[in-house]
Amino acid sequence: MLTFTAMAQPEMTPQAAAQGKLYMIPVPLAENALHTLPESVKALSCRLKFYFVENIRTARRYLKSIDRQVDIDAIRFVEVNNQTAPDLALLRQWLKAGYEVGMMSEAGCPGMADPGSVLAAAAQEMGALVVPQTGPSSVLLALMASGFNGQGFRFAGYLPVKDPLRGKAIKELEQLSAQHNETQIFIETPYRNNQLLQELLRLCKHSTKLCIAVDITGEQERISTQTIGAWTKAPPDLHKRPVIFLLMA
């Protein structure tokens, strides 16, 4: 008769635990707009101890605005932005250790027009769970209010800064919209908004419609759709304001 003796199992360590998760953490689009986030997302944001963020100082201040009792010093922050490449080796190390990791952008949902997508891709490649959280997306909110086609749209991100590439990109977006009945969505660095608007007014047909979505969810929110011809008569001042541009030919 064979007998089997159960051997004591070693205590599970983080390294032996299941692979971790990458949470894509949204933040408000405007100041004093915490009400735009679900309570579950706020609680998760303060619970995580490992973060990739665009700016450490603002991330720390934001978490404190959710819960003044949060132990900020117990949270490890690593920056990822236009000046700092993502430390993918560290991300993989954290996920392999079984840790829950957050990716937080400066505003709105990470992974759209920011470095967060690179982290999500790395996590997907290694088979880790990537968990998006509900929160305000300036792109989707602008599209919802624009009156434009919400079934066929393209987010082009940032257009080229200089001509002739910028002018070429604008004409191509207008042509794509006309050919495919497709909403074209794009953004610009706030201090270059007025220059982009002037290029749109100069290059696009007067009958083409342009939606300008400014300060979404903020106290000065304004989402307005007019033809290029109408905008030309009274162009708004968009300098240093967060703006989403939407084009429909």
C-alpha positions as CSV (number, residue, x, y, z in Angstrom):
1,M,0.0,0.0,0.0
2,L,1.4,3.3,-1.0
3,T,1.1,6.3,1.2
4,F,1.7,9.9,0.4
5,T,2.8,12.5,2.8
6,A,1.8,16.1,2.1
7,M,4.8,18.3,2.2
8,A,4.6,21.8,3.7
9,Q,4.2,24.4,1.1
10,P,6.6,27.4,1.2
11,E,5.0,30.8,1.9
12,M,4.0,32.6,-1.2
13,T,6.3,35.6,-2.0
14,P,5.5,38.4,-4.5
15,Q,7.9,36.7,-6.9
16,A,6.0,33.5,-6.7
17,A,2.6,35.1,-6.9
18,A,0.5,35.4,-10.0
19,Q,1.6,38.1,-12.5
20,G,0.5,41.6,-11.6
21,K,-1.9,44.0,-13.3
22,L,-1.5,47.3,-15.1
23,Y,-4.3,49.7,-14.3
24,M,-4.9,52.6,-16.7
25,I,-6.0,55.3,-14.2
26,P,-7.9,58.4,-15.6
27,V,-7.8,61.7,-13.9
28,P,-10.0,64.8,-14.2
29,L,-9.7,67.0,-17.3
30,A,-10.2,70.2,-15.4
31,E,-9.3,71.5,-11.9
32,N,-11.9,70.9,-9.2
33,A,-13.6,68.2,-11.2
34,L,-13.2,65.2,-9.0
35,H,-16.9,64.6,-9.4
36,T,-16.2,63.3,-12.9
37,L,-14.5,60.2,-11.6
38,P,-16.3,57.2,-10.0
39,E,-15.6,56.6,-6.3
40,S,-14.2,53.1,-7.2
41,V,-11.5,54.7,-9.3
42,K,-10.6,57.2,-6.6
43,A,-10.3,54.4,-4.1
44,L,-8.1,52.3,-6.4
45,S,-5.9,55.3,-7.2
46,C,-5.0,55.8,-3.5
47,R,-4.6,52.0,-2.9
48,L,-1.9,51.4,-5.6
49,K,1.7,51.6,-4.4
50,F,3.5,51.5,-7.8
51,Y,2.9,54.2,-10.4
52,F,4.1,55.4,-13.8
53,V,3.1,59.1,-14.1
54,E,3.8,62.0,-16.5
55,N,4.7,64.3,-13.6
56,I,5.5,63.1,-10.1
57,R,4.8,66.4,-8.3
58,T,1.3,66.8,-9.8
59,A,0.5,63.1,-9.3
60,R,1.3,63.3,-5.6
61,R,-0.8,66.5,-5.3
62,Y,-3.7,64.8,-7.1
63,L,-3.7,61.8,-4.9
64,K,-3.7,64.0,-1.8
65,S,-6.7,65.9,-3.2
66,I,-8.6,62.6,-3.3
67,D,-7.6,61.6,0.3
68,R,-5.5,63.7,2.5
69,Q,-4.7,60.6,4.6
70,V,-3.1,58.7,1.8
71,D,0.5,57.7,2.6
72,I,2.3,59.4,-0.3
73,D,5.7,58.3,0.9
74,A,4.7,54.7,0.6
75,I,4.0,55.0,-3.1
76,R,6.8,54.6,-5.7
77,F,6.5,57.0,-8.7
78,V,8.4,56.7,-11.9
79,E,8.0,59.4,-14.6
80,V,7.3,58.7,-18.2
81,N,6.8,61.7,-20.6
82,N,8.2,63.4,-23.7
83,Q,11.5,63.9,-21.9
84,T,11.7,60.6,-20.1
85,A,11.4,57.3,-21.9
86,P,9.3,54.6,-20.2
87,D,11.3,52.2,-18.1
88,L,9.8,49.0,-19.6
89,A,12.3,46.8,-17.7
90,L,11.0,48.1,-14.4
91,L,7.4,47.7,-15.5
92,R,8.1,44.0,-16.4
93,Q,9.9,43.5,-13.1
94,W,7.0,44.9,-11.1
95,L,4.4,42.8,-13.0
96,K,6.4,39.6,-12.8
97,A,6.6,40.2,-9.0
98,G,2.8,40.2,-8.9
99,Y,2.4,43.9,-8.1
100,E,-0.5,46.1,-9.1
101,V,0.8,49.0,-11.1
102,G,-0.9,52.2,-12.2
103,M,-0.4,54.4,-15.2
104,M,-1.6,58.0,-14.7
105,S,-1.5,60.8,-17.3
106,E,-1.8,64.5,-16.5
107,A,-5.4,64.8,-17.7
108,G,-8.1,62.4,-18.9
109,C,-7.5,58.8,-19.9
110,P,-4.0,57.4,-20.3
111,G,-3.0,55.7,-23.5
112,M,-4.4,58.4,-25.8
113,A,-1.9,60.9,-27.0
114,D,0.5,60.1,-24.1
115,P,3.2,57.5,-23.3
116,G,0.8,55.2,-21.5
117,S,0.1,53.1,-24.6
118,V,3.8,52.0,-24.7
119,L,3.4,50.6,-21.1
120,A,0.1,48.9,-22.0
121,A,1.7,47.3,-25.1
122,A,4.6,45.9,-23.0
123,A,2.2,44.5,-20.4
124,Q,0.1,42.9,-23.2
125,E,3.2,41.3,-24.7
126,M,4.1,39.6,-21.5
127,G,0.6,38.4,-20.9
128,A,-0.2,40.6,-17.9
129,L,-3.7,42.0,-17.4
130,V,-4.2,45.6,-18.5
131,V,-7.3,47.0,-16.8
132,P,-8.7,50.3,-18.1
133,Q,-10.7,52.4,-15.6
134,T,-13.7,54.6,-16.2
135,G,-13.1,58.3,-16.4
136,P,-13.5,61.4,-18.6
137,S,-12.0,61.3,-22.1
138,S,-11.8,64.7,-23.8
139,V,-11.8,63.0,-27.2
140,L,-15.0,61.1,-26.6
141,L,-16.8,63.9,-24.8
142,A,-16.0,66.4,-27.6
143,L,-17.3,63.9,-30.2
144,M,-20.5,63.3,-28.3
145,A,-21.3,67.1,-28.2
146,S,-20.0,67.9,-31.7
147,G,-23.0,66.6,-33.7
148,F,-20.5,64.8,-36.0
149,N,-20.4,61.2,-37.1
150,G,-19.8,59.0,-34.0
151,Q,-19.7,55.7,-35.9
152,G,-16.9,56.6,-38.2
153,F,-14.1,58.8,-36.7
154,R,-10.4,59.0,-36.6
155,F,-8.2,60.5,-33.8
156,A,-5.1,61.9,-35.5
157,G,-3.4,63.1,-32.3
158,Y,-1.0,66.0,-32.8
159,L,-0.5,67.4,-36.3
160,P,2.9,68.3,-37.6
161,V,4.2,71.6,-36.2
162,K,5.6,73.2,-39.3
163,D,4.6,73.8,-42.9
164,P,4.4,72.4,-45.5
165,L,3.7,69.2,-43.5
166,R,1.0,70.8,-41.3
167,G,-0.9,72.3,-44.2
168,K,-0.7,68.9,-46.1
169,A,-2.0,67.1,-43.0
170,I,-5.0,69.5,-42.7
171,K,-5.9,69.1,-46.3
172,E,-5.6,65.3,-46.0
173,L,-7.9,65.2,-43.0
174,E,-10.5,67.3,-44.8
175,Q,-10.3,65.0,-47.8
176,L,-10.6,61.9,-45.7
177,S,-13.7,63.3,-43.9
178,A,-15.4,64.1,-47.2
179,Q,-14.5,60.7,-48.8
180,H,-15.5,58.5,-45.9
181,N,-18.1,60.6,-44.0
182,E,-15.6,60.4,-41.2
183,T,-15.1,62.7,-38.2
184,Q,-11.4,63.9,-37.9
185,I,-10.2,64.6,-34.4
186,F,-6.9,66.2,-33.4
187,I,-5.2,68.3,-30.8
188,E,-2.4,70.8,-30.4
189,T,-0.1,72.0,-27.6
190,P,-2.2,74.8,-25.9
191,Y,0.2,77.6,-26.7
192,R,0.0,76.8,-30.4
193,N,-3.8,76.5,-30.6
194,N,-4.3,79.9,-32.2
195,Q,-1.8,79.2,-35.0
196,L,-3.5,75.9,-35.7
197,L,-6.9,77.5,-35.8
198,Q,-5.7,80.2,-38.3
199,E,-4.3,77.4,-40.5
200,L,-7.6,75.6,-40.4
201,L,-9.5,78.8,-41.3
202,R,-7.1,79.5,-44.2
203,L,-6.9,76.1,-45.7
204,C,-10.3,74.4,-45.3
205,K,-13.4,75.0,-47.4
206,H,-15.9,77.5,-46.0
207,S,-18.6,74.8,-46.0
208,T,-16.5,72.4,-43.9
209,K,-17.7,72.2,-40.3
210,L,-15.3,72.7,-37.3
211,C,-16.1,71.9,-33.7
212,I,-13.9,73.5,-31.1
213,A,-14.2,71.9,-27.6
214,V,-12.6,74.1,-24.9
215,D,-12.1,73.4,-21.2
216,I,-14.2,70.2,-21.2
217,T,-15.8,69.6,-17.8
218,G,-14.3,72.9,-16.6
219,E,-16.1,76.0,-15.4
220,Q,-15.4,77.7,-18.8
221,E,-16.4,74.7,-20.9
222,R,-17.6,75.6,-24.4
223,I,-18.2,73.1,-27.2
224,S,-19.3,74.8,-30.4
225,T,-19.7,73.6,-34.0
226,Q,-19.8,76.0,-36.9
227,T,-18.7,76.1,-40.5
228,I,-15.2,77.4,-41.3
229,G,-16.9,80.4,-42.9
230,A,-18.7,81.3,-39.7
231,W,-15.5,80.8,-37.6
232,T,-13.6,83.1,-39.9
233,K,-15.9,86.0,-38.9
234,A,-15.2,85.7,-35.2
235,P,-12.3,83.3,-34.3
236,P,-12.0,82.6,-30.6
237,D,-8.9,83.1,-28.6
238,L,-7.7,79.6,-27.6
239,H,-4.2,80.5,-26.3
240,K,-3.1,78.2,-23.5
241,R,-6.5,76.6,-23.2
242,P,-7.1,72.8,-23.5
243,V,-8.8,72.3,-26.8
244,I,-10.0,69.4,-29.0
245,F,-10.5,70.1,-32.7
246,L,-13.0,68.1,-34.7
247,L,-13.5,68.4,-38.5
248,M,-16.3,67.2,-40.7
249,A,-16.4,68.0,-44.4
